[in-house]
């Protein structure tokens, strides 16, 4: 019935998130409310960790991509599960350090890291910087020299792989703001330059082809291309690659028709390509890294709203308005992302009403879903939007000066606040009066 296995209906006809009544959570903590199921996150972490240990003989590390959902709580949780961290900003580095995350297991990404962020990375002991371009390479080498250290790096490579997904989340093609390309020789050139620098250690290769991919073939092809490039570096410049990071992007089930491949099957298929190419080209097996984000947290999340006005425009459309919207979930207005939804206080009722879920922001495009089927809905109902654990809280804004929701983590029958609800005082905190 539901897109996530941790969801069910109890005897009161209420949606259950694990062992927690969604209606009870809304009543206790208020709405809008992000709810994250800790058990699901831990289970997803273990699927990846066990698979990378199995198929690479313990010679690998799973990095949780914090851009999907970043809090002090998730840094502590993923550290407990033995994962490293993929971070993309000074703010994420700062959160990792404050949360006590082992900084040597942090990998720092970004296409335009500022000098201040690079200084923070070096001084915080970030293990590896994924360098995006020549300018950044020069700046980082200078920063490391000034501090008398040698910074381990890898370069982000555009392997030229076309993954079938939305244009906004395709990143592996040559026309991308990320990284250096293979086709025009940029990648070879920058590795040769870096190999002669004194304060950086070009130790690995990185690529990321896209997000929300439901096929294994693009990942296998990316692995083959990257291993061939590793062999070319060894042949031409005697540069031996010790680490290979193939990114993330594995698809998640948002609506019933989504059909993601089990994540361990991705890893198995890719590992076969990596091992085969290493043997064929006479290069050593690299230490393998991957960066799942969405697929670790998306299906752990549910957002709860309270229904306000219900506007039935005869023969046109029926709008069900909620007390949140694009401020807490901008993915629909950005790229028409699809979600499954349910009336949480009548979760077992048949979905007989075609509605459009509208947010409260002053934008005509502030919608969460269009023309979906729900149970008959009235003001005061609790609406649950499913699979919102990724890129909802992390992309939230204060548009219209609306405070961002709280985040509550559930584990068994327990629920705790891991991010407090913002107040109006928080909204004006930095204003100068």
C-alpha positions, 0 to 999 in steps of 0.5 A: 500500500505504501512506498516505504516499508516502515509505514502502516495503518493502526486500529484507529485508521491512523498512519503509523511511522514505525511504531509511532502514530503520525497523528499523535506526532502532529499533535505533540510536536505541531505541524509542519513537521519533518519525521525521520525514522532512525531505524530505516536510516541505520538499516540503509547505512548497513546495506551499503556498508555490508555490500561494499565490504563484501564485494570489495573485500573490505577495501572501501568506505561508504560516504554519506552525502550530507547535502541530502539531509545534514544535521549534527544528529545525522553526523553522529548516527552515520559515524556510529554506523562506520560511514565517512562523510561527503560534505559540500560547504563550510557549513557542513564542515563546521557541523561535522566538526561540532558533532565530533565526526572523525575529520579524516573520513570527510571528503570535501566537494564543490565546484566553487569552494571559497578560500575561507572554506579551503582554509577551514578544510585544511585547518580542520583536518579534512581527509580529502579535498575533491578539487574541481578546477585549476584555480582551486588547485592553485589556491589549495596548494598555496594554503597547504604550503602556508601551513606546512602540510600536504593535503590529500586530493582527488579530482572530479572527472566528467566521464561523459556518461548520459544517465537518464534523469532530469536535466537539473540532476545530470552531472556526468556530461561534458556540459556541466558546471562540475569538474574537468572533462576527459574528452578535451584533455582537461583531466590529463592536464590537471593531474600532470600539473598536480603531480608536480606540486609540493603540497597536494597529493593527487591520490584518487579519482572521483565522478558522479554521473547523476541523481535518481538513476534507476539503471545499473548500466550507467554506473558500470560504464562510469566505472569502466571509463574511470578505471581506463583513465587510471590506467592512462595516468599510470602509463603516461605519467607514472601516477598511481591512483589509490582511491576511486570514488564513483559517487552516488545517485541511486534511485529511490521509490517516491511513487508506486511506479518507481522501481529502484534496483536493490542497492547492493546489486548496484555495488555488486555489478560495479565491483565486477567491472572495476575488478575486470578492468584492473586485471585487464589493464594491469593496475592495482585495485583502488580503495573504493568509495561511494556517496549515497545520500538520497537513498539512505535518508529519503524513505526514512522521512515523512512530512506532516501538515495540517489541512486548512482551506479546501477549495473546489473549483467546479469542473476545474480543480480541487485545491487542498491547502496545507500549512507548509509548502515550497518553504519546507519542500521546494522540490516540486517547484524546482523539478516537478518531483512526484510524491505519494501522500495520504490523509494520516488520520484516515490512512486506510480510507480509499483514495477517491478524490482527485486533488492538488496539494497547495502550499501557503506561500504567496506563489501560484507555483507553490504546490506539492502535488497536482491531480493526485488521488486522496481520501476525502479531505477536510480542514483540520485533517493531517496530511502526510507526504511520504519519502521526504527525508532527502532534499526537503529540510536541507533545501528549506527556506524562510520564504515569506518569513515562514519559520522552518519546521522541526525535525523529529527522529523516531526510533521504536516507539520513542520520538525526540526533537533533533532540530528545533522548530524555528521561531519568529525571533529566529527569523529576525535574529540577524536583522539590524533594527 
